[in-house]
Amino acid sequence: MKRLLALLLSLAIASNLSAQEKENEKKQLRAGAALSNITPEIGGLVVGGFNPEPSTHIHDELHVRCLVLDNGETKLAFAVCDLLGADRDMYEQAASLVEKETGIPRSHLMMSATHTHSASSALGSDRLGMPRPPLDAYQLFVARRIADGVKRALNSLQPARIGWGSGQEPNHVFNRRWFMKEGTVPVNPFGEYDQVKMNPPRASKDLVKPAGPTDPEISMLSIQTADGKPLAVLANYSLHYVGGVGNGHVSADYFPLFCKRLGELMGVGEQDPPFVGLLSNGTSGNINNIDFSKPGTKSLPYERMRQVADEVAQAAYKGLQGITKYHDWVPLDARFRELTLGARRPTPAQLDRAKGLVDKPRLIGGKSALDVIYAERTLKLANYPETLPIPVQAFRVGDVGVTGIPCETFVETGLELKAKSPLKPAFTHSIANGYYGYLPTPEHHKLGGYETWLGTNRLEVEASVKITKALLEMLGEMAKQ
């Protein structure tokens, strides 16, 4: 009897699956992609360093790269911006415009920044100020252009099919936090000694080992037209940025160079609408492209950038060749939450020290006086509330899980999400939907270093743990649908 019941149950399940498969065959995914130009005026401050300077030249245009997926039941939209980061209020302004003008709800729009260090600021005039200042002209401009890009992608919707895969490029990702021999880590801006140093002297005899892993994976969603022509590729790679731009230049860094090179490798020609490549920044808070165990080499402006773009694109193209199945329809879903997390605030001792430093020169011999810069940040953070509402987001695209975190996220968090996500493959957009500084793990907080300093890091020590837990719950909810 038990065998008969088991057989009947398996037949019923098979029948239901067959019915669902037949139903899905009637459905059709549609996709559209577009670019919006967000290039600032010459003269805006180029952010990325401790002392921003006005731009003098536009080397290459900045864009928002948008992708919309529509399975007939749900729409999801991605917007990847050529920015260092952006204030949450700016993203909320863009989301409000998108929802009002397209009907795509806030939860279904994931916006992120590539983290180019050679763009004008969309973080506002005072990134640490509380309450937040009103949006400035450039922020309003970018918000409008994000909405326009999503609308243009919607206008370009056409029958499509989608696949997913990955490539590997380990030669351009290095952990930038290093253990050094005892007594060789310099004093930090708070008069204390860390156990690790970010960006230590290259090829130094005092280097011991990197303080963490890397993630060499290039994760990809590949979207084609119904007849198999490339329509868009959304890629994700955990590399902070490359740099090496001309003095005073505005540049989107290696991200658009990758997109262009990938299109060339795919044989994309003139088409209407055009192919759009997107490269989002993964969990690269402690990752850059410098091998500190070796001496440095000089290169011309943009030379290193082009090399990295080419080699990462080559690896991505190889990964695309490994996609064996494209789907005419996939389930789409989204989750959006606000987590209440503790904000880091200065101690009385830190405040007293800052008050004694803040009036000293910010530059000494052309070099940034970090103790003075962090004294300024310390005093501003004294006005922070005890808690902050932090937006976290998760998408389901077929079997794929995509998460968004509004911080410069450490690679350990990204690797944990990839390993534990019930939707696989999975990848994370860092600096998504806002900017709240670096997100070290609790273990890295104990080691200290630049990314953990008050003013670089704004959220409680357990923030990465709580964010990871919430995202895994959201992915789990969607995996059961």
PyMOL commands that set and color helices and strands:
alter all, ss='L'
color gray80, all
select helices_A, chain A and resi 2-26+88-102+106-108+137-155+170-172+254-265+303-321+348-357+370-381+411-420+442-447+450-452+463-479
alter helices_A, ss='H'
color red, helices_A
select strands_A, chain A and resi 30-37+45-47+53-54+57-58+63-70+75-81+109-113+119-120+158-168+174-175+177-180+196-198+207-210+217-225+230-237+249-250+276-281+287-288+332-342+363-364+367-368+387-397+400-405+408-409+426-430+438-439
alter strands_A, ss='S'
color yellow, strands_A
deselect
rebuild
show_as cartoon
